Amino acid sequence: MKPFMDENFLLQTKTAQKLYHDHAAKMPIFDYHCHLNPKDIAEDRMFNSITEIWLAGDHYKWRAMRTNGIAEKYCTGDASDWEKFEKWAETVPQTIRNPLYHWTHLELKKFFGINEVLSPKNAREIFDASNAKLQTPEYSCRNIIRMANVHSICTTDDPVDSLDYHRQIKDSGFEVSVLPAWRPDKSMAVEDVPSYNLYINRLVEASGMAINTFDDLMIALNKRHRFFHENGCRLSDHGLDTAYAEEYTAEEIDGMFLKLRSGFRLSIKSIEKFKSCMLYEFGRMDHSRGWTQQFHVGALRNNNTRLFNQIGPDTGFDSIGDQPVAENLSGLLNRLDKENKLCKTVLYNLNPRDNELYATMIGNFQDGSIPGKIQWGSGWWFLDQKDGMEKQLNALSNLGLLSRFVGMLTDSRSFLSYTRHEYFRRTLCNLLGNDVENGEIPNDMELLGQMVENISFNNAKNYFDF
């Protein structure tokens, strides 16, 4: 029987172990999509407790705690740091076979040197030991990033954001590149008209211009896009329930925008047309400045109205959606490609039903200009666990070129989530190692070692090119 989570965790063969320890483990991290707060990095924040760095903002853990019968006060409420940690320690033993069990112990081991299995019996000991380390300068935000061997970070930022903290980080001389990524979702979130108009008013202030027509809206967004570019941004991101590629006319869209600004709701068909136009215009903007665009598609958000009203979004009440996507996704990419305006693109699906759909969709728009111009991104959100990553890697291998894959990202709000890269790399090496020992691919360690290093870091560095 193998010990739990030793140095060969997830590595079932000698070949997998060699690929990981000699090649994957040494590579830096290129974290091209996350939700870290740049203010924390700019100010080199120190955390008061492991609860603050580990549980605050982590809706994965909150979902598990609620399922374990833990009251909301211990998730998002006013319980003390120790009380929240104690309830998480009660939950951890019940998470066996959930990726949270692996992530929890990888993070304790990687960052705190704690090899024990967390439970109510040792919760106080682990709480005190980790808190003692967090009080030392070695555990500031920047030093945790250094500890994880991070090369680059891309945060997630709204077009109205000032990017002051990104400039502060750059001016400080911090050796890790921390760049903004453009996330303009609120500029096309027209379902809630009052909230939309409040947002457009914020955009008026940020852009320094009146926004009375749709053309004004595009000019204002382009000004902000240029501002992001001047501050190092080379990457956009869109969170979508599905793709949009309806036909529309300029007159229709301008009329819709005037209607919205007058406080009137749009029909479902008009909303689809408006979003189709916005995605097309954003794609053209990204192409004009040589950016990469990302599409995270398929979440069904804010399902629990009562708790959404009580504690807000991004608190653990989202799930996998099942809207059809293939035809509109193809239509959106094709519309841009026909005009030679399709920039580098990374697609992420949340419904595993669509794995092969995405794996084949990316092949439709490769044009030979660069390796892997259109990427199918790593397992995202509910799929960033061992089974989800293996299915993504296998489908990509079967229907595309795994060797050109840009690899893993954290998609996290926690500075301890860099172990997700380790989790991914171990899973990748295990798949390749099994293939070697089954005689399915050659035992060419030079070829496979380079492939592992490329997927772990080099491909992303070369692809994003910043």
ABEGO torsion letter per residue (X at the ends): XBBBGBAABGBABAAAAAAAAAAAAABBBBBABBABBAAAAAAGBBBABAAAAAABGBAAAAAAAAAAGBBAAAAABABBAAAAAAAAAAAAAAABGBAAAAAAAAAAAAAAGBABBBBAAAAAAAAAAAAAAAABAAABAAAAAAAAGBABBBBBBBAABAGAAAAAAAAAGBABBBBBBBBAAAAABAABAAAAAAAAAAAAAAAGBBBABAAAAAAAAAAAAAAAAAAGBABBBBBBABBBABBBBAAAAAAAAAAAAAGBBBBAAAAAAAAAAAAAAAAAAAAAAGBBBBBBBGBBBGABAAAAAAAEBGAGABBBBABBAAAAAAAAAAAAAAAGABBBBBBBBABAAAAAAAAAAAAAABAGABBGABBBBBBBEAAABAAAAAAAAAAAAAABBAAABAEBBAGBABAAAAAAAAAAAAAAAAAAAAAAAAGABBBBAAAAAAAAAAAAAAAAAAAAGX
